[in-house]
Amino acid sequence: MKDLESKINSLMSTREVKKTDILCPYPREWESIPYPAKFNLINFMTFDGKGSSNQHLIYFKSHLGMISGNEVLMVRSFVGILRGPTFDWYRRLKLRSINSWDDMESSFLGNFFDDDAEVSIRKLFNEKQKHGEIVADFVKHFRNKAINYRDPITEEFTL
């Protein structure tokens, strides 16, 4: 009987996963690197997969302040601003699969569609007011699309 208990305990101990491994796609030793005393992510905009993934990364990097340029702390902080599907993606990253900020950024951009796609002039001119749509709503919708138009409209084009 003791032999059986010993075997069961041995099997169970080999299956144990340390708590820090559950959400730790980066090297374990990164956990020992401290954050600056006054750093926090409270005022960071969260990302749930809707909107522009590129825009979100730019926002994140521009608001890092005192940890900007510290890849380890950037990677560790990134999970704090993910919600819903983006957090689920992070949770499913393989252990130790992220070894730099570039790894994190590439993996993130490879998994989330960037809806900040450029709009062609043809798409802009094909925008039509929907039946029953208030003019102000159409103008707002059109302006939101026009923001993503990259080429300046020249005088020649308008003639």
N, C-alpha and C positions, 0 to 999 in steps of 0.2 A: 504494500500500500504506500509506504514512504517513497518507494522507487517511482511509483506512478505520480505522486504529488511533485516529486522532484522534476520529473519530465515535463509535467504541465507548467510548473513555475518557470522552467527553462524556456519553454516555447513562448509563454506569455511575455517574458522579459525581452525576447528578441523582437517582438512585435511592437514594443512600446515606442511611441513617438514623443519626443520632447515637445513641450508646449511651444517653445520658441521656433520649432521647425514648421509649425502649422502655417504660419504666414510669413515665411522667411525665404524668399527666392534669392536672396543675396547671401554672401559669406557670413557665417555666424559671428566672426570676430568684429564685424561692423557694428554689432549691438553694443560693444564696449566703448565706442567713440561717442563722447558726450556732446549734447547740443549746447550752444552758448546759453548763458543763464537766462536771458530775457526773450529767447526765441519761442514763438508758438504759431500754430497754424489756424488759430481761431478765426481770423478775418479772411481766410482764403476762400475763394469761390470753389465750390465742389463741382465735380463733373460726373454726370450719369450716363454719358454716351450720346446725349442729344446735343446737337450743335457741332461746332468745329473742333476737332481734336487738335489741329495745329494751333488754333487760337487759344485753346486751353493750355497747351504747353508753353506758349509765349507768355500768357498771363502768369502761369506758375513760376516760370524762371525769372520773370521781371519782379516778382514779389518776394523772392527769397531773402533779400536783404543780407543779413550777416552770415548766411550760409551759402550764398551764391558762390559758385566755383568749387564748393566742397562736394564732390561727386557722391561720397558715402552718405552724407546727410541729406543730399537731394533725393537719392534713391529711397532712403528710409522714410523721408517725409512724404513722398508721393502717394503712398497708400492712404494717408490722412485726408486727402481731398477727393477720393473716389467713392461713388455711391452706386447702388443698384448694379446694373450689368458691368460697369467698369470695376467695381469692387470684386464681383464674382470672377471676372477675368484675372484680376491680380491674385485672388485666392487660389486659382488653378495653375498659376505659374509653377514650373518645376523647381524643386529645391536647388539652390545654388546656380540657377540659370541666368541670373543677372549679376554681372561682375563689373559694371560701369554704368554711368548715366546714359551713355550711348546705347547700351544694351536695353535699358529700360525704355528709352525714347523710341527706339526701333521697334521693340515688341509692342508698345502701346499704339504707335501709328500703324503698325501692321494689322492690328486687330480692330481698330475703330475707324469707320468711314468718315472722311472729312467732308462735311456738307458745305464747305466754303468754296465750292467749285466756281470757276469763272463763268460768267454769263456772257453769251455772245450778243451782239447788237440785234441779231435776228430774233433771239429769244425775248429780248426786251420789247421789240416792236410787235411780237406776237402775243404779248400780255394783253388780255381783254378784260374789261369790267364784266363780272358775272351778273346774270339777270337778278335784279333785286339787291345787288350789292351797293351799299352806300358809297358815294364818290370818295369821301374821306378815307374809307377802308381800302378802296382800290388804290388810291394814291399812296397810302402807307405800304401796302403790299408791293406796289411798283417800286417805291423807293428802296425797300429792303432788298429787292432783286437787283436794282441798279447799283447798289453799293458794291456788289461783286463784279461789276463790269470793269475790266482792267484797262482797256484802251481809251484814251480821251476822245471824245466826240469832236471831230474837227469841223470847221466852218464849211469845208468842201462837202463833207458828208451830209450836212443838213440842207444843202442847196439842192 
